Amino acid sequence: MKKALLAAIVCMAMVSCETPEGGVVNKVMMDWGLKARPEGYTSEADKVFQRLGGVGATEMKRMNAELEHGQVKFQQMTDLKGKYYKEAKVYESFYPVDVASVTRSGENETGFDGFIEYAYRIYQSARKSTTVEAEAETASIPTDTVGRDLFRYHFGPTGEWNGAKGEKSKR
């Protein structure tokens, strides 16, 4: 008797959310891949993925501005001699990778995590005799050192990005 009553309540709840076009139940089934999507349908995750391009461009500018000063390093030539140079990481391109729906347990908030991979190259300056001279130089000589960094960005339940910095991720 209790099981039948519970099943009836669940059915009534689902039917009350239902619209003639299928409404909530169909949307959930399409988002979870249990039902075929109609032509032109885009889920919230798809919308967030489309926004990753704008986020990537904005973040690449911000990260390059933070890293443009670089750091001074020392290259030892002989036992007692060496030269100083500046080295900087420059992000050159980005690639949206994935979007995942998440529920943050402590905050009882749902949303999305978007992942963007940035390709970088290490640039160096000319070798100088002192750290002051090296600091004044611009790291403009490209090296063969390249790599990629993956960053995670948090989006709200409606897919809006709050503008926060990305977190370096290993996925």
C-alpha positions in Angstrom: 0.0 0.0 0.0 2.8 2.4 0.9 4.7 1.7 -2.3 1.7 2.3 -4.4 1.0 5.6 -2.7 4.6 6.7 -3.1 4.5 5.7 -6.8 1.3 7.6 -7.3 2.8 10.7 -5.6 5.9 10.5 -7.8 3.8 10.2 -11.0 1.6 13.1 -10.0 4.7 15.2 -9.3 6.1 14.4 -12.7 2.8 15.0 -14.5 2.3 18.3 -12.8 5.7 19.5 -14.1 4.9 18.2 -17.6 3.9 20.5 -20.4 2.3 19.5 -23.6 5.7 19.6 -25.4 7.3 17.3 -22.9 8.6 20.0 -20.5 10.8 19.2 -17.6 10.9 15.4 -17.9 11.9 15.5 -21.6 14.5 18.2 -20.9 16.1 16.1 -18.1 16.0 12.9 -20.3 17.6 14.8 -23.2 20.3 16.4 -21.0 21.2 12.9 -19.6 21.3 11.4 -23.1 18.2 9.1 -22.4 16.2 10.7 -25.2 17.1 12.0 -28.6 17.5 15.8 -28.8 15.4 17.6 -31.3 17.0 19.7 -34.1 18.6 22.9 -32.7 18.4 21.8 -29.0 21.2 23.0 -26.8 21.7 22.0 -23.2 23.1 24.3 -20.5 26.4 22.5 -20.7 26.5 23.2 -24.5 25.9 26.8 -23.8 28.7 26.9 -21.2 31.0 25.2 -23.7 30.2 28.0 -26.2 31.2 30.6 -23.6 34.6 29.0 -23.0 36.0 30.8 -26.0 35.4 34.2 -24.5 36.7 33.1 -21.1 39.8 31.7 -22.7 40.6 34.9 -24.6 40.0 37.0 -21.5 42.1 34.8 -19.2 44.9 34.4 -21.7 45.3 38.2 -21.7 45.2 38.4 -17.9 47.7 35.6 -17.4 50.2 37.0 -20.0 49.9 40.5 -18.3 50.7 38.8 -14.9 53.7 36.9 -16.4 55.1 39.5 -18.7 57.7 40.6 -16.1 59.2 37.1 -15.9 61.9 36.2 -13.5 65.7 36.7 -13.6 67.8 33.5 -13.7 71.5 32.7 -13.7 73.3 30.7 -16.4 76.7 29.4 -15.1 79.3 29.5 -17.9 82.4 28.4 -15.9 83.1 27.7 -12.3 83.2 31.4 -11.3 81.5 33.1 -14.2 78.0 33.3 -15.6 75.4 35.6 -17.0 71.9 36.7 -15.9 68.8 36.6 -18.1 65.1 37.0 -17.9 62.7 34.2 -18.6 59.0 34.5 -19.1 56.1 32.0 -19.9 53.9 33.4 -22.7 50.5 31.7 -23.4 50.0 31.7 -27.2 46.7 29.9 -27.7 43.9 28.2 -25.9 41.5 25.2 -26.5 38.2 24.7 -24.7 38.3 21.1 -23.6 35.2 20.1 -21.6 32.3 21.1 -19.4 31.1 19.1 -16.4 28.0 19.6 -14.3 28.8 19.7 -10.6 27.2 20.1 -7.3 29.3 21.8 -4.7 28.4 19.9 -1.5 29.3 22.5 1.1 27.3 25.2 -0.6 24.3 23.2 -1.9 24.9 24.9 -5.2 24.8 23.4 -8.6 26.7 24.7 -11.6 29.3 23.8 -14.2 33.1 23.4 -14.3 34.7 24.4 -17.7 38.1 23.3 -18.7 40.4 25.2 -21.0 43.9 24.1 -22.1 46.5 26.9 -22.8 49.6 26.3 -25.0 52.6 28.3 -23.9 56.2 28.9 -25.0 59.1 30.0 -22.8 60.9 33.2 -23.9 64.3 34.5 -22.7 66.2 37.7 -22.9 69.8 38.4 -23.9 72.4 37.4 -21.4 73.6 40.3 -19.1 76.4 40.7 -16.5 74.2 41.9 -13.7 70.7 41.2 -12.4 69.7 44.8 -12.8 70.5 44.7 -16.5 68.7 41.4 -16.9 65.6 42.8 -15.1 65.5 45.8 -17.5 65.5 43.5 -20.6 62.4 42.1 -22.3 62.2 38.3 -22.7 61.6 38.3 -26.4 63.8 35.4 -27.7 61.6 32.2 -28.2 63.0 28.9 -26.9 62.1 25.4 -27.9 60.5 24.9 -24.5 56.7 24.6 -25.0 53.9 23.1 -23.0 50.3 23.1 -22.0 48.5 24.0 -18.8 44.9 23.0 -18.0 42.7 25.4 -16.0 39.3 24.9 -14.4 36.7 27.7 -14.3 33.5 27.7 -12.2 30.2 28.7 -13.8 26.9 29.2 -12.0 23.7 27.1 -12.5 22.6 29.3 -15.5 26.1 29.1 -17.0 27.4 32.5 -16.0 31.1 32.9 -15.3 31.9 35.0 -12.2 35.2 36.3 -13.6 37.3 34.5 -11.1 40.8 33.2 -12.0 41.0 29.6 -13.2 42.5 26.9 -11.0 45.4 24.9 -12.5 44.0 21.3 -12.9 45.2 17.9 -13.8 41.6 17.0 -14.5 
